[in-house]
Amino acid sequence: HLLVTTGALGLVLGHPFDTVKVRLQTQTTYRGIVDCMVKIYRHESLLGFFKGMSFPIASIAVVNSVLFGVYSNTLLVLTATSHQERRAQPPSYTHIFLAGCTGGFLQAYCLAPFDLIKVRLQNQTEPRAQPGSPPPRYQGPVHCAASIFREEGPRGLFRGAWALTLRDTPTMGIYFITYEGLCRQYTPEGQNPNSATVLVAGGFAGIASWVAATPLDVIKSRMQMDGLRRRAYQGMLDCMVSSVRQEGLGVFFRGVTINSARAFPVNAVTFLSYEYLLRWWG
Ligand SMILES: C[N+](C)(C)CCCC[C@H](N)C(=O)O
């Protein structure tokens, strides 16, 4: 329950940052972080920052269980040491990286439809239902899922899933390597890292992996928005090429600043609850 509660809390607090990131990556109307925040607040009120939040919250438990479950089981298979023995016999960084990649690969498939609906809802700029004004295209997460299914077919729900998988497979390896590396650096041999170490290592793991993930994150978000009206991109490669042509190489780092600010607290609490769970039940 702790994993679920703190994970959800981190997600709620981090969501406004995520919304600004997604808008900066997929829309050209904003000049920067502050401009985007001011416009959202003016046109959509505070509620605008929380669009698309319910599905990520509903799915975080499943997605994180898949990620951390696959990660620790892959490590178990690779190293043949249990959780209890792990502090005495720490796994190699190669094994950590491979286990992280495996976890990232499998969680990406669970995440894909939820992430798609989140991005579509976050990009709706209409203010909340006002009498007289036309309603937004999607009325909520379930309506959004049903509309995508109807308009774009069942495969439509997996739009951008390939880019998401490519984004997450190596960067989840980086995520766990950074976390383990920092923990080992600041923990005496054979001991468990203390809470402060876990928080800081988790926070930096979040930042490091998100910085590495940003180029494909931009492409992923753009692929997910494609198909809404008419298709603009032939595929992932075409999306990359035309984005760079139109906006320069800087396009690959859209939203990296605001996303890093979000990543630190969110991933600090994620790893803290992971460590507590391991110690209680591991
Ligand atoms: C691998 N990648 C960098 C994409 C994500 C790493 C952190 C995932 C975490 N649930 C979060 O929302 O921050």
The ligand as an SDF file (V2000), in Angstrom:
LIG
                    3D

 13 12  0  0  0  0  0  0  0  0999 V2000
   12.8210    5.3400  -18.4440 C   0  0  0  0  0  0  0  0  0  0  0  0
   12.1890    6.6320  -18.2580 N   0  0  0  0  0  0  0  0  0  0  0  0
   13.2270    7.6440  -18.2550 C   0  0  0  0  0  0  0  0  0  0  0  0
   11.3610    6.8850  -19.4100 C   0  0  0  0  0  0  0  0  0  0  0  0
   11.3430    6.6710  -17.0840 C   0  0  0  0  0  0  0  0  0  0  0  0
   12.0180    6.4890  -15.7580 C   0  0  0  0  0  0  0  0  0  0  0  0
   11.1500    6.8560  -14.5620 C   0  0  0  0  0  0  0  0  0  0  0  0
    9.7420    6.3790  -14.5700 C   0  0  0  0  0  0  0  0  0  0  0  0
    8.8930    6.9760  -13.5030 C   0  0  0  0  0  0  0  0  0  0  0  0
    7.6670    6.2170  -13.3690 N   0  0  0  0  0  0  0  0  0  0  0  0
    8.5480    8.4410  -13.7890 C   0  0  0  0  0  0  0  0  0  0  0  0
    7.4060    8.7110  -14.1190 O   0  0  0  0  0  0  0  0  0  0  0  0
    9.3900    9.3000  -13.6610 O   0  0  0  0  0  0  0  0  0  0  0  0
  1  2  1  0
  2  3  1  0
  2  4  1  0
  2  5  1  0
  5  6  1  0
  6  7  1  0
  7  8  1  0
  8  9  1  0
  9 10  1  0
  9 11  1  0
 11 12  2  0
 11 13  1  0
M  CHG  1   2   1
M  END
$$$$
